[in-house]
């Protein structure tokens, strides 16, 4: 299961849940939350603070964020 957990004009938060448990929650070891931004810069501490309520609504903590460096370039394949 995957879907948009949050979106505004600057950020989109995608929740990917590979294992939905009997109680309807996602198994934490098989869940990925990705944040996409219109900016080519990594998330700042202020960005993470801004998105913390979204993380909390997904039962995550700010400490669960793992920043993945990127160079702002996109790979297009056909």
Chimera marker file (.cmm) of the C-alpha trace (Angstrom):
<marker_set name="trace">
<marker id="1" x="0.000" y="0.000" z="0.000" r="1" g="1" b="0" radius="0.5"/>
<marker id="2" x="1.314" y="3.451" z="-0.838" r="1" g="1" b="0" radius="0.5"/>
<marker id="3" x="-0.249" y="6.846" z="-0.757" r="1" g="1" b="0" radius="0.5"/>
<marker id="4" x="0.156" y="10.535" z="-0.138" r="1" g="1" b="0" radius="0.5"/>
<marker id="5" x="0.127" y="11.260" z="3.586" r="1" g="1" b="0" radius="0.5"/>
<marker id="6" x="0.591" y="15.032" z="3.211" r="1" g="1" b="0" radius="0.5"/>
<marker id="7" x="0.981" y="17.566" z="0.441" r="1" g="1" b="0" radius="0.5"/>
<marker id="8" x="1.255" y="21.320" z="0.197" r="1" g="1" b="0" radius="0.5"/>
<marker id="9" x="2.809" y="23.593" z="-2.397" r="1" g="1" b="0" radius="0.5"/>
<marker id="10" x="6.333" y="22.719" z="-1.308" r="1" g="1" b="0" radius="0.5"/>
<marker id="11" x="6.376" y="19.188" z="0.112" r="1" g="1" b="0" radius="0.5"/>
<marker id="12" x="4.794" y="15.804" z="-0.532" r="1" g="1" b="0" radius="0.5"/>
<marker id="13" x="5.066" y="13.033" z="2.053" r="1" g="1" b="0" radius="0.5"/>
<marker id="14" x="4.572" y="9.520" z="0.680" r="1" g="1" b="0" radius="0.5"/>
<marker id="15" x="3.816" y="6.560" z="2.950" r="1" g="1" b="0" radius="0.5"/>
<marker id="16" x="4.749" y="3.108" z="1.641" r="1" g="1" b="0" radius="0.5"/>
<marker id="17" x="3.481" y="0.244" z="3.787" r="1" g="1" b="0" radius="0.5"/>
<marker id="18" x="4.549" y="-3.222" z="2.683" r="1" g="1" b="0" radius="0.5"/>
<marker id="19" x="2.888" y="-5.093" z="5.559" r="1" g="1" b="0" radius="0.5"/>
<marker id="20" x="-0.478" y="-4.015" z="6.956" r="1" g="1" b="0" radius="0.5"/>
<marker id="21" x="-1.021" y="-5.748" z="10.277" r="1" g="1" b="0" radius="0.5"/>
<marker id="22" x="-4.323" y="-7.180" z="11.542" r="1" g="1" b="0" radius="0.5"/>
<marker id="23" x="-5.036" y="-3.986" z="13.508" r="1" g="1" b="0" radius="0.5"/>
<marker id="24" x="-4.713" y="-1.907" z="10.313" r="1" g="1" b="0" radius="0.5"/>
<marker id="25" x="-1.364" y="-0.349" z="11.201" r="1" g="1" b="0" radius="0.5"/>
<marker id="26" x="1.793" y="-0.666" z="9.155" r="1" g="1" b="0" radius="0.5"/>
<marker id="27" x="4.559" y="-2.907" z="10.434" r="1" g="1" b="0" radius="0.5"/>
<marker id="28" x="7.330" y="-0.428" z="11.352" r="1" g="1" b="0" radius="0.5"/>
<marker id="29" x="10.124" y="-2.561" z="9.889" r="1" g="1" b="0" radius="0.5"/>
<marker id="30" x="8.385" y="-2.670" z="6.516" r="1" g="1" b="0" radius="0.5"/>
<marker id="31" x="7.318" y="0.952" z="6.213" r="1" g="1" b="0" radius="0.5"/>
<marker id="32" x="9.005" y="3.770" z="4.313" r="1" g="1" b="0" radius="0.5"/>
<marker id="33" x="8.084" y="7.432" z="4.462" r="1" g="1" b="0" radius="0.5"/>
<marker id="34" x="9.602" y="9.680" z="1.812" r="1" g="1" b="0" radius="0.5"/>
<marker id="35" x="9.540" y="13.457" z="1.645" r="1" g="1" b="0" radius="0.5"/>
<marker id="36" x="9.767" y="15.135" z="-1.740" r="1" g="1" b="0" radius="0.5"/>
<marker id="37" x="10.470" y="18.829" z="-2.021" r="1" g="1" b="0" radius="0.5"/>
<marker id="38" x="10.421" y="21.372" z="-4.822" r="1" g="1" b="0" radius="0.5"/>
<marker id="39" x="13.764" y="22.654" z="-3.510" r="1" g="1" b="0" radius="0.5"/>
<marker id="40" x="16.955" y="20.962" z="-4.621" r="1" g="1" b="0" radius="0.5"/>
<marker id="41" x="18.457" y="21.449" z="-1.161" r="1" g="1" b="0" radius="0.5"/>
<marker id="42" x="18.290" y="18.828" z="1.593" r="1" g="1" b="0" radius="0.5"/>
<marker id="43" x="15.718" y="19.273" z="4.337" r="1" g="1" b="0" radius="0.5"/>
<marker id="44" x="16.847" y="21.810" z="6.908" r="1" g="1" b="0" radius="0.5"/>
<marker id="45" x="16.201" y="21.557" z="10.646" r="1" g="1" b="0" radius="0.5"/>
<marker id="46" x="13.369" y="24.084" z="10.153" r="1" g="1" b="0" radius="0.5"/>
<marker id="47" x="11.865" y="21.893" z="7.390" r="1" g="1" b="0" radius="0.5"/>
<marker id="48" x="11.980" y="18.871" z="9.668" r="1" g="1" b="0" radius="0.5"/>
<marker id="49" x="10.323" y="20.862" z="12.468" r="1" g="1" b="0" radius="0.5"/>
<marker id="50" x="7.629" y="21.976" z="10.008" r="1" g="1" b="0" radius="0.5"/>
<marker id="51" x="6.989" y="18.360" z="8.963" r="1" g="1" b="0" radius="0.5"/>
<marker id="52" x="7.117" y="16.941" z="12.504" r="1" g="1" b="0" radius="0.5"/>
<marker id="53" x="3.313" y="17.025" z="12.963" r="1" g="1" b="0" radius="0.5"/>
<marker id="54" x="3.013" y="14.946" z="9.779" r="1" g="1" b="0" radius="0.5"/>
<marker id="55" x="5.582" y="12.476" z="11.126" r="1" g="1" b="0" radius="0.5"/>
<marker id="56" x="3.760" y="12.298" z="14.453" r="1" g="1" b="0" radius="0.5"/>
<marker id="57" x="0.459" y="11.601" z="12.673" r="1" g="1" b="0" radius="0.5"/>
<marker id="58" x="2.219" y="8.604" z="11.064" r="1" g="1" b="0" radius="0.5"/>
<marker id="59" x="3.504" y="7.455" z="14.488" r="1" g="1" b="0" radius="0.5"/>
<marker id="60" x="7.037" y="8.579" z="13.677" r="1" g="1" b="0" radius="0.5"/>
<marker id="61" x="9.429" y="10.841" z="15.533" r="1" g="1" b="0" radius="0.5"/>
<marker id="62" x="11.797" y="13.487" z="14.177" r="1" g="1" b="0" radius="0.5"/>
<marker id="63" x="14.619" y="11.115" z="15.058" r="1" g="1" b="0" radius="0.5"/>
<marker id="64" x="13.201" y="8.692" z="12.463" r="1" g="1" b="0" radius="0.5"/>
<marker id="65" x="14.155" y="11.081" z="9.642" r="1" g="1" b="0" radius="0.5"/>
<marker id="66" x="17.209" y="9.955" z="7.695" r="1" g="1" b="0" radius="0.5"/>
<marker id="67" x="18.543" y="12.564" z="5.310" r="1" g="1" b="0" radius="0.5"/>
<marker id="68" x="19.694" y="11.189" z="1.993" r="1" g="1" b="0" radius="0.5"/>
<marker id="69" x="22.090" y="13.519" z="0.208" r="1" g="1" b="0" radius="0.5"/>
<marker id="70" x="21.419" y="14.248" z="-3.428" r="1" g="1" b="0" radius="0.5"/>
<marker id="71" x="22.850" y="16.537" z="-6.026" r="1" g="1" b="0" radius="0.5"/>
<marker id="72" x="19.563" y="17.988" z="-7.299" r="1" g="1" b="0" radius="0.5"/>
<marker id="73" x="19.873" y="16.197" z="-10.634" r="1" g="1" b="0" radius="0.5"/>
<marker id="74" x="17.254" y="13.804" z="-11.882" r="1" g="1" b="0" radius="0.5"/>
<marker id="75" x="17.715" y="10.639" z="-13.869" r="1" g="1" b="0" radius="0.5"/>
<marker id="76" x="15.286" y="10.194" z="-16.722" r="1" g="1" b="0" radius="0.5"/>
<marker id="77" x="14.862" y="6.780" z="-18.267" r="1" g="1" b="0" radius="0.5"/>
<marker id="78" x="12.655" y="5.591" z="-21.065" r="1" g="1" b="0" radius="0.5"/>
<link id1="1" id2="2" r="1" g="1" b="0" radius="0.2"/>
<link id1="2" id2="3" r="1" g="1" b="0" radius="0.2"/>
<link id1="3" id2="4" r="1" g="1" b="0" radius="0.2"/>
<link id1="4" id2="5" r="1" g="1" b="0" radius="0.2"/>
<link id1="5" id2="6" r="1" g="1" b="0" radius="0.2"/>
<link id1="6" id2="7" r="1" g="1" b="0" radius="0.2"/>
<link id1="7" id2="8" r="1" g="1" b="0" radius="0.2"/>
<link id1="8" id2="9" r="1" g="1" b="0" radius="0.2"/>
<link id1="9" id2="10" r="1" g="1" b="0" radius="0.2"/>
<link id1="10" id2="11" r="1" g="1" b="0" radius="0.2"/>
<link id1="11" id2="12" r="1" g="1" b="0" radius="0.2"/>
<link id1="12" id2="13" r="1" g="1" b="0" radius="0.2"/>
<link id1="13" id2="14" r="1" g="1" b="0" radius="0.2"/>
<link id1="14" id2="15" r="1" g="1" b="0" radius="0.2"/>
<link id1="15" id2="16" r="1" g="1" b="0" radius="0.2"/>
<link id1="16" id2="17" r="1" g="1" b="0" radius="0.2"/>
<link id1="17" id2="18" r="1" g="1" b="0" radius="0.2"/>
<link id1="18" id2="19" r="1" g="1" b="0" radius="0.2"/>
<link id1="19" id2="20" r="1" g="1" b="0" radius="0.2"/>
<link id1="20" id2="21" r="1" g="1" b="0" radius="0.2"/>
<link id1="21" id2="22" r="1" g="1" b="0" radius="0.2"/>
<link id1="22" id2="23" r="1" g="1" b="0" radius="0.2"/>
<link id1="23" id2="24" r="1" g="1" b="0" radius="0.2"/>
<link id1="24" id2="25" r="1" g="1" b="0" radius="0.2"/>
<link id1="25" id2="26" r="1" g="1" b="0" radius="0.2"/>
<link id1="26" id2="27" r="1" g="1" b="0" radius="0.2"/>
<link id1="27" id2="28" r="1" g="1" b="0" radius="0.2"/>
<link id1="28" id2="29" r="1" g="1" b="0" radius="0.2"/>
<link id1="29" id2="30" r="1" g="1" b="0" radius="0.2"/>
<link id1="30" id2="31" r="1" g="1" b="0" radius="0.2"/>
<link id1="31" id2="32" r="1" g="1" b="0" radius="0.2"/>
<link id1="32" id2="33" r="1" g="1" b="0" radius="0.2"/>
<link id1="33" id2="34" r="1" g="1" b="0" radius="0.2"/>
<link id1="34" id2="35" r="1" g="1" b="0" radius="0.2"/>
<link id1="35" id2="36" r="1" g="1" b="0" radius="0.2"/>
<link id1="36" id2="37" r="1" g="1" b="0" radius="0.2"/>
<link id1="37" id2="38" r="1" g="1" b="0" radius="0.2"/>
<link id1="38" id2="39" r="1" g="1" b="0" radius="0.2"/>
<link id1="39" id2="40" r="1" g="1" b="0" radius="0.2"/>
<link id1="40" id2="41" r="1" g="1" b="0" radius="0.2"/>
<link id1="41" id2="42" r="1" g="1" b="0" radius="0.2"/>
<link id1="42" id2="43" r="1" g="1" b="0" radius="0.2"/>
<link id1="43" id2="44" r="1" g="1" b="0" radius="0.2"/>
<link id1="44" id2="45" r="1" g="1" b="0" radius="0.2"/>
<link id1="45" id2="46" r="1" g="1" b="0" radius="0.2"/>
<link id1="46" id2="47" r="1" g="1" b="0" radius="0.2"/>
<link id1="47" id2="48" r="1" g="1" b="0" radius="0.2"/>
<link id1="48" id2="49" r="1" g="1" b="0" radius="0.2"/>
<link id1="49" id2="50" r="1" g="1" b="0" radius="0.2"/>
<link id1="50" id2="51" r="1" g="1" b="0" radius="0.2"/>
<link id1="51" id2="52" r="1" g="1" b="0" radius="0.2"/>
<link id1="52" id2="53" r="1" g="1" b="0" radius="0.2"/>
<link id1="53" id2="54" r="1" g="1" b="0" radius="0.2"/>
<link id1="54" id2="55" r="1" g="1" b="0" radius="0.2"/>
<link id1="55" id2="56" r="1" g="1" b="0" radius="0.2"/>
<link id1="56" id2="57" r="1" g="1" b="0" radius="0.2"/>
<link id1="57" id2="58" r="1" g="1" b="0" radius="0.2"/>
<link id1="58" id2="59" r="1" g="1" b="0" radius="0.2"/>
<link id1="59" id2="60" r="1" g="1" b="0" radius="0.2"/>
<link id1="60" id2="61" r="1" g="1" b="0" radius="0.2"/>
<link id1="61" id2="62" r="1" g="1" b="0" radius="0.2"/>
<link id1="62" id2="63" r="1" g="1" b="0" radius="0.2"/>
<link id1="63" id2="64" r="1" g="1" b="0" radius="0.2"/>
<link id1="64" id2="65" r="1" g="1" b="0" radius="0.2"/>
<link id1="65" id2="66" r="1" g="1" b="0" radius="0.2"/>
<link id1="66" id2="67" r="1" g="1" b="0" radius="0.2"/>
<link id1="67" id2="68" r="1" g="1" b="0" radius="0.2"/>
<link id1="68" id2="69" r="1" g="1" b="0" radius="0.2"/>
<link id1="69" id2="70" r="1" g="1" b="0" radius="0.2"/>
<link id1="70" id2="71" r="1" g="1" b="0" radius="0.2"/>
<link id1="71" id2="72" r="1" g="1" b="0" radius="0.2"/>
<link id1="72" id2="73" r="1" g="1" b="0" radius="0.2"/>
<link id1="73" id2="74" r="1" g="1" b="0" radius="0.2"/>
<link id1="74" id2="75" r="1" g="1" b="0" radius="0.2"/>
<link id1="75" id2="76" r="1" g="1" b="0" radius="0.2"/>
<link id1="76" id2="77" r="1" g="1" b="0" radius="0.2"/>
<link id1="77" id2="78" r="1" g="1" b="0" radius="0.2"/>
</marker_set>
